[in-house]
Structures are given as C-alpha cells and as structure tokens.
Amino acid sequence: MAGEEPQGRVAEDAGSPADGGARRPRRPWPFWLSFIVNLLVALVVVALVQAFVVKVFTVPSGSMEPTLNVGDRIVANRIPYPETTPERGDVVVFSADGAWEPQLPEPGPLLRAAQWFGDLTGIGPSSEYYLVKRVVGVPGDTVECCDDDGRLLVNGEPQEEPYRGNTYPFEPDVLDCATENRSQRCFGPITVGEGELLVMGDHRSNSADSVIGCRSALPPEEGDDAARQDCFRPVETDDVVGKVVLKLIPWGRDGL
C-alpha cells in the first residue's frame, strides 16, 4: 500500500547499533590467555595475603616436638602484634638473622627461582631463614632454671609447661643445679631486655634456642651476671613474623 514502509527496512533498523539494537558479541579469550591471566591474578592475591595477613611455613627441625614435627606445614598470623609484643606461651615464627643466622652456601639460579616462588606463595624453599619457637620470657622478665623440682622459673614463679617434650635429666641432690656436676637443664638467671624475647623449643634437649649457650655442666661463679647475660641469645621483637595459629599438614594429629 502507498506510504507503508517495507517490512524488510524495519527488521534492518531493529538490529542497527545506532538505534539501540544488540551489538555483536565479543570473541572470548583463547584458553591459554585466560589461564595465564587467572593464574597471575591468583598469585598476586596469594602474595598480598602472605605479605600482610597470614603466611605458610614449613617446620625446619624437631626442636618443637611434640607440638610440631619436622616438615609440618603451619600458618602464622602476621597481624596479632600491631601495637603489642608476643605473650609468654605464644609459638612464634621469626626471621633468624644476626646471631641466629646459619652459614649457608650461595644458592644457584634454579634455587633462587624456587626461593622467589616460595617467598611469593609459601610453596617450596624461601630466601629467608625462619625458625619457630615458644616465647618463654618477654621484656623485663627474669628467667632461670631450675627450682628444687626441676621447673623453669619466670620472675621467681615456677612454670607448669604441659607442652614440654624431652628435656635434660634432673634429680635433686644427685644431678641438679647445686651439685658439682650440675644438670644441663640449669641456666640463668637471665633478664630479658627491652625489644627482646627469650624463646625456647618444647623439645628442650634438642633445641638451639635462646639459652643453648648458657647450659653447662659447670655453674658460673657466684655473682657473675655478665657471664650469664653474654650467653643469652635473644630474638628481637622486630624479627617476629607472626604467631602460629594453625597446622595445615598433617591433618588429624594434635598439636597447637
């Protein structure tokens, strides 16, 4: 009929982008590109979480048995001490530098790459050397061992330590802190300074901890406070990475 628009013109205009019609759908990314982008995003998220929130570590030795065993995977909370210091009894991860730092060979390029990935994701080796111990003394504390029953003393108070594993032998009047050949359980008294922590392993007889240099079969001379303090190896509070809050692997074994 005269004056009517052809039906084909209406259909053509409906699909025109200028009139608000549907646009042609975008082509999806190739699978390989989508995989790479998602992997990079995941790595960035993991890196940020480990840098500021929690970090995964592998227990390097048996010094914390029976609480933690060699190879256990643990999670350290990086934000429990924003304005405070660790408390007595906390199990902490710290950067083992200074007097704690071991002499290790220079890593090769493959190991460096693995360490970079480990620092980023918590999987594999790390370029930093970390240790895990239990906080026994905080700034201002005086720590020594032992009382007549072989117990650790903090500020003169005997400590009940249900988490403690194997330790050095101690027998009153036979092998204690007053006998000619004294028990190697004995040390101190040691005063913890400002910004310092005294840490020990739960497996006391197999722990290179803050007081390993203070244990001796021979007692220091009476009043020789300098000798007691010189043997003390503190952890600086600034070197604490975080508080151990969770054991990931292995499942089903009691620990923290």
Buried (B, 14 or more C-beta within 10 A) or exposed (E): EEEEEEEEEEEEEEEEEEEEEEEEEEEEEEEEEEEEEEEEEEEEEBBEBBEEEBBBBBBBBBBBBBBBBEEBBBBBBBEBBEEEBBEBEBBBBBBBEEEBEEEEEEEEEEBEEBBBBBBBBBEBBBEEEBBBBBBBBBBEBBBBBBBEEBBBBBEEEBBEBEBBBEBBEBEBEEBBBEBEEBBBBBBBBBBBBEEBBBBBBBBBBBBBBBBBBBBEEEBBEEEEEEEBBEBBBBBBBEBBBBBBBEBEEEEEEEBE
